[in-house]
Amino acid sequence: MQEALAADIGEPCPPLDAKVGADVCIVGGGFAGLWTAIELSAREPGLRIALLERDICGGGASGRNGGFFSSSWWDLPGLTGLFGEAEGLRYATAVSDEVAAAERWCLDHEVDAWYHREGALGIRAGAWQEGIAGEGPADVCARMGEAARMRRLTVEEARSMADSPRITAAAFVPDAAICQPARLARGLRRAALERGVRIFERTAVRGIDRGRPAVVRAETGAVRADQVVLTIGSWAASWPGFRRSFGVIADYMVVTEPIPELRREIGWTSNMGIADGRDLLYYLRPTDDDRIAIGGGATGVAFAGRAESRAVTHDRRISDAAARGLVWLFPQLEGVRFTHAWGGPIDMTPSFVPFYRTLPPGNVHAGLGFSGHGLSQTKLGGRILAGSVLGVEDEYTSLPVNAGEVAKAPPEPLRWPAIRAAVWALQSGDRQEEVGRSRGSLRSSIGSAPSRYRDRLVRRGA
Ligand SMILES: Cc1cc2nc3c(=O)[nH]c(=O)nc-3n(C[C@H](O)[C@H](O)[C@H](O)COP(=O)(O)OP(=O)(O)OC[C@H]3O[C@@H](n4cnc5c(N)ncnc54)[C@H](O)[C@@H]3O)c2cc1C
């Protein structure tokens, strides 16, 4: 965000300080809210849209993430299990289509988001790892006639793209891009303003008086609106009606100093993202100023979903784990300097997929739970939410995610210790395997609990 604001601070959007009227009020200025505003203003140019954001647009997860604008092909087994073969495939295809659509959108709107559609490399960095390069996803893609979506590579081919000596297997996903997410968020903000969307930053919404019209109450003003869109990401965990929709975990990123020569040395000269296949996977991408940004390897857990707790923004142990990951994957980078670290909240649903739900009396539409994969899914989400606001039934509103939560998360005080235990088991299990030791049955059993729960939903065809 620092880099994006230095490049373009944008026009000011002062806080709401009056009672105003709007056709649609969007609460939350992350990707989900901004894409919805853009989509609505494109489909209904005369619509009066107000967007309220407690921080600045992109100040939540959207300006802090890994920048992987990815398709969901690696999760096709899960999606088809949850929604059935035809609907799971339809959802994966719709998400995947957004990768090229976002590139077009950035070009058309002159948003320089450092968007590069050069694919993603999934690696197994050790025999114990699964992930993108595991057997399941590529097999299911091939069986469903989508073999080109995930191409298996030999170790030599993968190492010629980025020379990590850890690689034991790899797959390449062409439908994937990387971007500088804060630049994208600020570009969306600019485009929304240009289309006449009224944006009020530093405006925290306290509640919504439901009715027709609804009244969206902020500290210093209110918006009376016919329709409301609720896209407040992880913050929804403390809102009535959503307390059991997901758990909030914390992910961290670190970024190196510019290292053009070292990048050449490891042969990673393209703008392709890389992810390994450990349980708490590492994901890394180059930046346009020749740094490498990496996240993952460890994670924090926010009690009762408090998206602003220090566990989410200031846990040095977790950002250190990300930094360690870069040198573990590429020992050639030993001694590289890291200049920045930051963390952010992830709204992780038990099914690992987002959900859309319309609340009574039928004019408040929520889009939440992007589960750490929101870049492409929020773009699609903008189409779903815009369709719900406009009351249309189309190829987007009929997608299977537009049917509320697949399953609820356990309530506090059970949720926090349960997720903490699973995170401990996964993280320490990965560490054991890294040095050639078995993770043991206790870690396996505790660590696999969330996936086993999801598998039960998958088998039920939830
Ligand atoms: C470190 C990290 C790495 C990640 N890496 C990736 C990745 O590489 N690829 C990927 O696809 N996804 C990634 N994600 C997830 C991705 O960032 C999210 O899925 C996506 O940004 C969700 O967008 P959103 O609009 O739902 O939420 P947010 O961006 O969090 O937006 C919600 C907004 O609502 C605002 N808000 C909250 N409460 C209120 C209120 N009461 N009133 C007004 N406004 C309010 C918040 O300030 C925030 O700006 C990552 C996340 C993190 C934290």
The ligand as an ORCA input file, in Angstrom:
! r2SCAN-3c Opt
* xyz 0 1
  C      -1.377    -11.831      3.601
  C      -2.495    -12.220      2.672
  C      -2.188    -12.831      1.472
  C      -3.199    -13.179      0.580
  N      -2.860    -13.651     -0.650
  C      -3.817    -13.843     -1.586
  C      -3.462    -14.181     -2.916
  O      -2.281    -14.231     -3.263
  N      -4.457    -14.419     -3.795
  C      -5.784    -14.311     -3.456
  O      -6.643    -14.558     -4.293
  N      -6.132    -13.929     -2.213
  C      -5.197    -13.675     -1.276
  N      -5.551    -13.261     -0.034
  C      -6.984    -13.059      0.251
  C      -7.537    -11.792     -0.400
  O      -6.775    -10.687     -0.014
  C      -9.002    -11.619      0.027
  O      -9.720    -12.800     -0.265
  C      -9.684    -10.443     -0.639
  O      -8.923     -9.285     -0.539
  C     -11.048    -10.259      0.002
  O     -11.619     -9.042     -0.413
  P     -12.819     -8.439      0.394
  O     -13.267     -7.234     -0.330
  O     -13.822     -9.504      0.683
  O     -12.219     -8.088      1.835
  P     -11.306     -6.850      2.315
  O     -10.296     -6.471      1.343
  O     -10.820     -7.184      3.695
  O     -12.320     -5.662      2.369
  C     -13.241     -5.462      3.403
  C     -13.244     -3.971      3.683
  O     -14.321     -3.664      4.563
  C     -13.885     -2.642      5.427
  N     -14.756     -2.657      6.608
  C     -14.763     -3.559      7.610
  N     -15.686     -3.246      8.533
  C     -16.288     -2.124      8.086
  C     -17.328     -1.297      8.606
  N     -17.933     -1.578      9.768
  N     -17.689     -0.194      7.914
  C     -17.084      0.113      6.734
  N     -16.094     -0.631      6.197
  C     -15.707     -1.747      6.862
  C     -12.439     -3.016      5.737
  O     -11.704     -1.917      6.205
  C     -11.969     -3.517      4.368
  O     -11.363     -2.506      3.597
  C      -4.574    -12.941      0.912
  C      -4.879    -12.347      2.129
  C      -3.863    -11.986      3.003
  C      -4.219    -11.321      4.295
*
